[in-house]
């Protein structure tokens, strides 16, 4: 291997070490993922795209033979953009799996209907069992409220208003725990969308500067092929930046809408349950 390959491996090792240290010291999954993918992207850009076989001048790495070589000549920013694309895809998969898990087992509307029916007929324990089987964010919230209701149902030291207040407090506490988890990591997708666009434009600008600097240095006699290669190198930065941004923006909007709809359903279910419990308590 040449000196360039050793530098790339060294940078990769530093980023891998940063990923491990950030996770072991701070238990930060997000930091771990960011450093991990940046390290992998660095190795892909330097060792795979920058392999001597992809260039006419081999270890010189200035005359690409194929697309991989041309992408490599876009510079280190290409590695950063590739890492951002990997980061976005990782958190898209993570949010998709988490939100689906948070919705629990089975149809949510059927679940709410089952709980409401059991409460109206006085089968509170059956409603709690239904929550235990559903195993989602909504069921966790309703289960907390119903368990608190059972604790206070026959407690004569609490009047009707205080019982309802305690049940509402249990709902609020559970909601404050569950709702932020639904929105967690969405900010990373929005950040990747913004930063990748800017980094891509920066790479394009630097590439164009290099192209026209070469044109000026040659007194205008530079070949059309050399100029087109320089321009294509610059545009690869734009392509990767826009790819990461598009993927991030679309997924961010998709998950935001999904979370909003889910939170609305949670609010609707809570209102329905509280209405039923209010009638039962004030009888």
Residue pairs with C-beta under 8 A, 6 or more apart in sequence:
1 9
2 52
2 59
4 46
4 50
4 59
4 61
5 46
5 47
5 50
7 46
8 42
8 43
8 45
8 46
8 47
8 50
9 43
9 46
9 47
11 39
11 42
11 46
12 39
12 40
12 42
12 43
12 46
13 39
14 39
15 35
15 36
15 38
15 39
15 42
16 35
16 36
16 39
18 35
18 39
19 31
19 32
19 33
19 34
19 35
19 36
19 39
20 32
22 28
22 31
22 32
22 35
23 29
23 31
23 32
30 185
30 188
33 87
33 90
33 91
34 83
34 87
37 83
37 86
37 87
37 90
38 79
38 80
38 83
38 87
40 83
40 86
41 79
41 80
41 82
41 83
41 86
42 79
42 83
44 79
44 82
45 71
45 72
45 76
45 78
45 79
45 82
46 72
46 79
48 68
49 68
49 69
49 71
49 72
49 78
50 61
50 69
50 72
51 68
52 58
52 59
52 61
53 65
54 64
54 65
54 66
54 68
54 69
54 72
55 61
55 62
55 63
55 64
55 65
55 69
56 63
56 64
56 65
57 63
61 69
61 72
61 73
62 73
64 70
64 72
64 73
64 229
70 229
70 232
70 233
70 236
71 78
71 236
72 78
73 229
73 233
74 203
74 207
74 233
74 234
74 236
74 237
74 240
75 203
75 206
75 207
75 233
75 237
77 199
77 200
77 202
77 203
77 206
77 237
78 203
78 236
78 237
78 240
80 199
81 196
81 199
81 200
81 203
81 237
81 240
81 241
81 244
82 240
84 192
84 195
84 196
84 199
84 244
85 196
85 240
85 243
85 244
85 247
87 188
87 192
88 189
88 192
88 193
88 196
88 244
88 247
88 248
88 251
89 247
91 185
91 188
91 189
91 192
92 189
92 247
92 251
94 185
95 185
95 186
95 189
95 251
95 255
96 255
98 181
98 182
98 184
99 182
99 255
99 258
99 259
99 262
101 136
102 136
102 137
102 178
102 181
102 182
102 262
103 136
103 137
103 138
103 262
104 111
104 134
104 135
104 136
104 137
104 138
104 139
105 133
105 134
105 135
105 136
106 134
108 136
108 138
108 265
109 265
111 130
111 134
111 136
111 138
111 139
112 138
112 265
112 268
112 269
112 272
114 127
114 130
115 127
115 130
115 131
115 142
115 269
115 273
116 272
116 273
116 276
118 124
118 126
118 127
118 130
119 127
119 146
119 273
119 276
119 277
119 280
120 276
122 280
124 146
124 149
124 150
124 153
125 150
127 142
127 146
128 143
128 146
128 147
128 150
130 139
131 139
131 140
131 142
131 143
131 146
132 139
132 143
133 139
137 178
137 179
137 181
137 182
137 262
137 266
138 262
138 265
138 266
138 269
140 174
140 178
141 171
141 174
141 175
141 178
141 266
141 270
142 269
142 270
142 273
144 170
144 171
144 173
144 174
145 167
145 168
145 170
145 171
145 174
145 270
145 273
145 274
145 277
146 273
147 170
148 166
148 167
148 169
148 170
149 163
149 167
149 277
152 158
152 163
152 166
152 167
153 163
155 163
158 166
160 281
160 282
163 281
164 274
164 277
164 278
164 281
167 274
167 277
168 274
171 270
171 274
175 266
175 270
178 266
179 263
179 266
182 259
182 262
182 263
183 259
186 252
186 255
186 256
186 259
189 248
189 249
189 251
189 252
189 255
190 248
190 249
190 252
192 244
192 245
192 248
193 244
193 245
193 248
193 249
193 252
194 245
196 240
196 241
196 242
196 244
196 245
196 248
197 241
197 242
197 245
198 241
199 237
199 241
200 237
200 238
200 239
200 240
200 241
200 242
200 244
200 245
201 237
201 238
201 241
202 237
203 234
203 236
203 237
203 238
203 241
204 234
204 235
204 237
204 238
204 241
205 234
206 234
206 237
207 230
207 231
207 233
207 234
207 235
207 237
208 230
208 231
208 234
210 230
210 233
210 234
211 227
211 230
211 231
211 233
211 234
214 222
214 226
214 227
214 230
215 222
215 227
